[in-house]
Amino acid sequence: MADGDQDAAAAFVRRYQARVFGLALTVVGSRALAEEVAQEAFVKAWRHAASYDARRGRVSTWLLTITRNAAVDAVRYGHESPMDPDLLTAILTRPDTTPPQPDLATVLALRGALAELPPEQSRPIVLMAFQGLTAKEIAARNDVPLGTVKTRVRRGLRRLGERLGVRDG
């Protein structure tokens, strides 16, 4: 397979596909996502086949390590259910309605839910909501990548919504 032999690669996939898919499914919990992770693991194995060193372990261990890392990355980085910004904008910009004034219980519930968030999630939400900063401005101010700020805000808002019982759509 390291020499680019497609027949060897096909045999490799047939031999390990059930184990790779099973591990991916165990980690991610979704058949569709497990299929993507398994495919990614085999592609990585194909690309890096020359780096496999039999002295360091069995090929199955090497492949399942690649699979586990890909599955953990899939869960950690990219497969959250995003909030629909168009729906939020439509609700907030309706000209015929005025936003309701929150009562004290709502304010206290929001304050409590914000306090339960990790600071790296609550801080950018507060900066956006109350100081009007953009994600780009927060990223520059805190010397972190823009994508990191966006991820923290998205995760924080999702956790706030769960805590406060807010449903998207």
C-alpha positions as CSV (number, residue, x, y, z in Angstrom):
1,M,0.0,0.0,0.0
2,A,2.9,2.4,0.8
3,D,4.0,1.9,-2.9
4,G,0.6,3.1,-4.1
5,D,-0.8,-0.4,-4.9
6,Q,-4.5,0.0,-5.2
7,D,-5.2,-3.7,-4.9
8,A,-3.3,-3.7,-1.6
9,A,-5.3,-0.7,-0.4
10,A,-8.6,-2.4,-1.3
11,A,-7.5,-5.5,0.6
12,F,-6.5,-3.4,3.6
13,V,-9.8,-1.6,3.7
14,R,-11.8,-4.9,3.4
15,R,-9.7,-6.4,6.2
16,Y,-10.1,-3.5,8.7
17,Q,-13.3,-1.7,7.7
18,A,-15.5,-3.3,10.3
19,R,-13.1,-2.6,13.2
20,V,-12.5,1.0,12.0
21,F,-16.2,1.7,11.6
22,G,-17.0,0.1,14.9
23,L,-14.5,2.2,16.8
24,A,-15.6,5.4,15.0
25,L,-19.3,4.6,15.8
26,T,-18.4,4.0,19.5
27,V,-16.7,7.4,19.7
28,V,-19.0,9.6,17.7
29,G,-22.4,7.8,18.3
30,S,-23.7,8.5,14.8
31,R,-23.6,6.1,11.8
32,A,-23.3,8.9,9.2
33,L,-20.5,10.6,11.1
34,A,-18.8,7.3,11.8
35,E,-18.8,6.6,8.1
36,E,-17.1,9.9,7.5
37,V,-14.5,9.3,10.2
38,A,-13.8,5.8,8.9
39,Q,-13.2,7.1,5.4
40,E,-11.0,9.8,6.7
41,A,-9.0,7.3,8.7
42,F,-8.4,5.1,5.6
43,V,-7.4,8.1,3.5
44,K,-4.9,9.2,6.2
45,A,-3.5,5.6,6.4
46,W,-3.2,5.6,2.6
47,R,-1.4,8.9,2.6
48,H,0.9,8.0,5.5
49,A,1.4,4.3,4.8
50,A,5.2,4.9,4.2
51,S,5.5,6.2,7.8
52,Y,4.2,3.0,9.4
53,D,7.0,1.3,11.3
54,A,6.3,-2.4,12.2
55,R,8.8,-2.1,15.1
56,R,6.5,0.2,16.9
57,G,3.4,-2.0,16.8
58,R,0.9,-3.9,14.7
59,V,-0.7,-2.2,11.7
60,S,-4.1,-2.6,13.3
61,T,-3.0,-0.6,16.3
62,W,-1.6,2.1,14.0
63,L,-4.8,2.2,12.0
64,L,-7.1,2.2,15.1
65,T,-5.0,5.1,16.6
66,I,-5.6,7.1,13.5
67,T,-9.3,6.3,13.6
68,R,-9.6,7.2,17.3
69,N,-7.9,10.5,16.8
70,A,-10.1,11.3,13.7
71,A,-13.2,10.4,15.7
72,V,-12.2,12.5,18.7
73,D,-11.4,15.5,16.4
74,A,-14.8,15.1,14.7
75,V,-16.6,15.2,18.0
76,R,-14.5,18.0,19.4
77,Y,-14.3,20.4,16.4
78,G,-16.9,20.2,13.8
79,H,-20.1,18.4,14.5
80,E,-22.2,20.5,16.7
81,S,-25.6,21.6,15.8
82,P,-25.2,25.3,14.8
83,M,-27.7,27.9,15.6
84,D,-29.4,29.5,12.6
85,P,-28.3,33.1,12.5
86,D,-31.0,34.0,9.8
87,L,-33.7,32.9,12.2
88,L,-32.3,34.9,15.1
89,T,-31.9,38.0,12.9
90,A,-35.5,37.7,11.6
91,I,-36.9,37.5,15.1
92,L,-34.9,40.4,16.4
93,T,-35.5,42.7,13.5
94,R,-39.3,42.4,13.2
95,P,-40.5,46.0,13.0
96,D,-44.0,45.3,14.3
97,T,-42.8,44.0,17.7
98,T,-41.0,45.5,20.5
99,P,-38.7,43.3,22.5
100,P,-40.2,42.3,25.8
101,Q,-38.6,43.6,28.9
102,P,-37.2,40.7,30.9
103,D,-38.4,40.3,34.4
104,L,-36.1,39.9,37.4
105,A,-36.4,36.1,37.3
106,T,-35.3,36.0,33.7
107,V,-32.3,38.3,34.4
108,L,-31.3,36.2,37.4
109,A,-31.6,33.0,35.4
110,L,-29.4,34.4,32.7
111,R,-26.9,35.6,35.2
112,G,-26.8,32.2,36.8
113,A,-26.4,30.4,33.5
114,L,-23.6,32.7,32.4
115,A,-21.8,32.1,35.7
116,E,-21.9,28.4,35.0
117,L,-20.0,28.8,31.7
118,P,-16.3,28.6,31.6
119,P,-14.8,32.1,31.4
120,E,-13.5,31.5,27.9
121,Q,-17.1,31.1,26.8
122,S,-18.9,33.7,29.0
123,R,-16.5,36.5,28.4
124,P,-16.9,36.8,24.6
125,I,-20.6,36.5,24.9
126,V,-20.8,39.4,27.4
127,L,-18.4,41.5,25.3
128,M,-20.6,40.9,22.3
129,A,-23.9,41.4,24.0
130,F,-23.1,44.4,26.2
131,Q,-20.2,46.1,24.7
132,G,-21.1,45.4,21.0
133,L,-17.7,44.0,20.1
134,T,-17.4,41.7,17.1
135,A,-15.7,38.3,17.2
136,K,-12.8,39.8,15.2
137,E,-12.3,42.5,17.8
138,I,-12.5,40.0,20.7
139,A,-9.9,37.8,18.9
140,A,-7.5,40.7,18.5
141,R,-8.0,41.9,22.1
142,N,-7.3,38.5,23.5
143,D,-4.7,37.4,21.0
144,V,-6.6,34.2,20.0
145,P,-7.6,33.0,16.5
146,L,-11.0,34.3,15.2
147,G,-12.3,30.7,14.7
148,T,-11.6,30.0,18.4
149,V,-13.6,33.0,19.5
150,K,-16.5,32.0,17.2
151,T,-16.4,28.4,18.5
152,R,-16.4,29.6,22.1
153,V,-19.3,31.9,21.5
154,R,-21.3,29.2,19.7
155,R,-20.7,26.6,22.4
156,G,-21.5,29.1,25.1
157,L,-24.7,30.2,23.5
158,R,-25.7,26.5,23.0
159,R,-25.0,25.8,26.7
160,L,-27.0,28.9,27.7
161,G,-29.9,27.8,25.5
162,E,-29.9,24.4,27.0
163,R,-29.7,25.7,30.6
164,L,-32.5,28.2,30.0
165,G,-34.7,25.8,28.0
166,V,-34.5,27.8,24.8
167,R,-35.1,25.9,21.6
168,D,-33.7,26.9,18.2
169,G,-36.6,27.2,15.7
